Amino acid sequence: PYEEFNFINKENFIAKVHEVSIRLLIKPSWLMIVMWIECKFNRNIINPYSGTVGLIQWTIGNICKFWELSMPHLAKERNGKLIVTPEIRRIQKIVQDTSGVDQLEKVFEYLKPYVGKMKTLHDVYLAVFYPAAIGRNDNFVLGSERSVKWMKLVYNGNKNLDMFGDRDGLLEVSDVKAWVEAHIPPKFKGRI
């Protein structure tokens, strides 16, 4: 899916998706759908709430880890929205300036700990979006494993996903699965 999209360096990008997927023991279609959901293959997109950026919407903490950068102080507004400082903007720009092919190698490094746990497209998405939910049942509420406050912050930053699920004011695995399913191109439904 989405191979017809007009990528920069398309041939190398698609080849790298296949190579990384083989190493991760997942289907290339799963990785393509996850990147489509996260950024529509536009590595310049920044989430205005969380400050995430790049092919898999890297968090600032993960950018610092996988690009080997010093972690800046992170401050958030009362609603959990990241306060973007010049240092954070500099870090985001590093990801934006990293080619898609090079980011895919970092995606491999990020997903490598989940090899063997990613048995479905939903598992791959959860590995990117909320790894603590991999393997949990459909009723598991994201954030509940930490605290009610964290659960509410996770929900507030991602309440649009609940609109694809049961619309109950909680962000459950089933809501995330419905969100992912809504992004599978019709000709691939039932074949992923």
C-alpha positions, 0 to 999 in steps of 0.5 A: 500500500501507498507505493504509488505515492511520490516519494523522494528517492522512491526506489531506494526508500521502498527497497529500504522498507522491504529490507527493514521489514525483513529484519523486523520479521514483519510485512512491508505493508504493515510498516508502510501503513504505519508511516502513512498514518503517522506522517503521510510520508512527510518527515517534516510534519510536527504534531503540535500537541506532542512535538513528535516529528518524522516518519514514525512521529519520533518523540523528543526523548526517542530522537535524543536516544536514536540520534545520540543527542543530549536530552533537553528539559521538557516543559508542558502546559497544564493540558500536556501540550509540549512547550517548544523551545528553540532547543527542541525546535533544533532537535526536530529539525535534525529529524526533518533533515534526515532522509527517509532512507536514513530514518528507516534505519533508525526505525529498525533500531527503534522497533528491534526490541519488539521483534517477535511481538509484532504479529499483526499490523496493529502490533506494529502500530502499537510498537510505534504509538504506545508500546506498553499496549502490545499484546494487551486485550482490546479493552486495555486503556492506554495509560492506565498502567501508570496512573489516572493522570497519565491515562487522561494525558494520553487520551487528551493528546489522542482523543481523535482515535476514540472517534474511530472506536466506541467514543467512550472518553477512554483510549482503548486498544480497540479504538487504536485498532479501529483507527488503524483499520480506517487507514488501510486502503480499500483494495488491501482490506482483508489482505494485510 
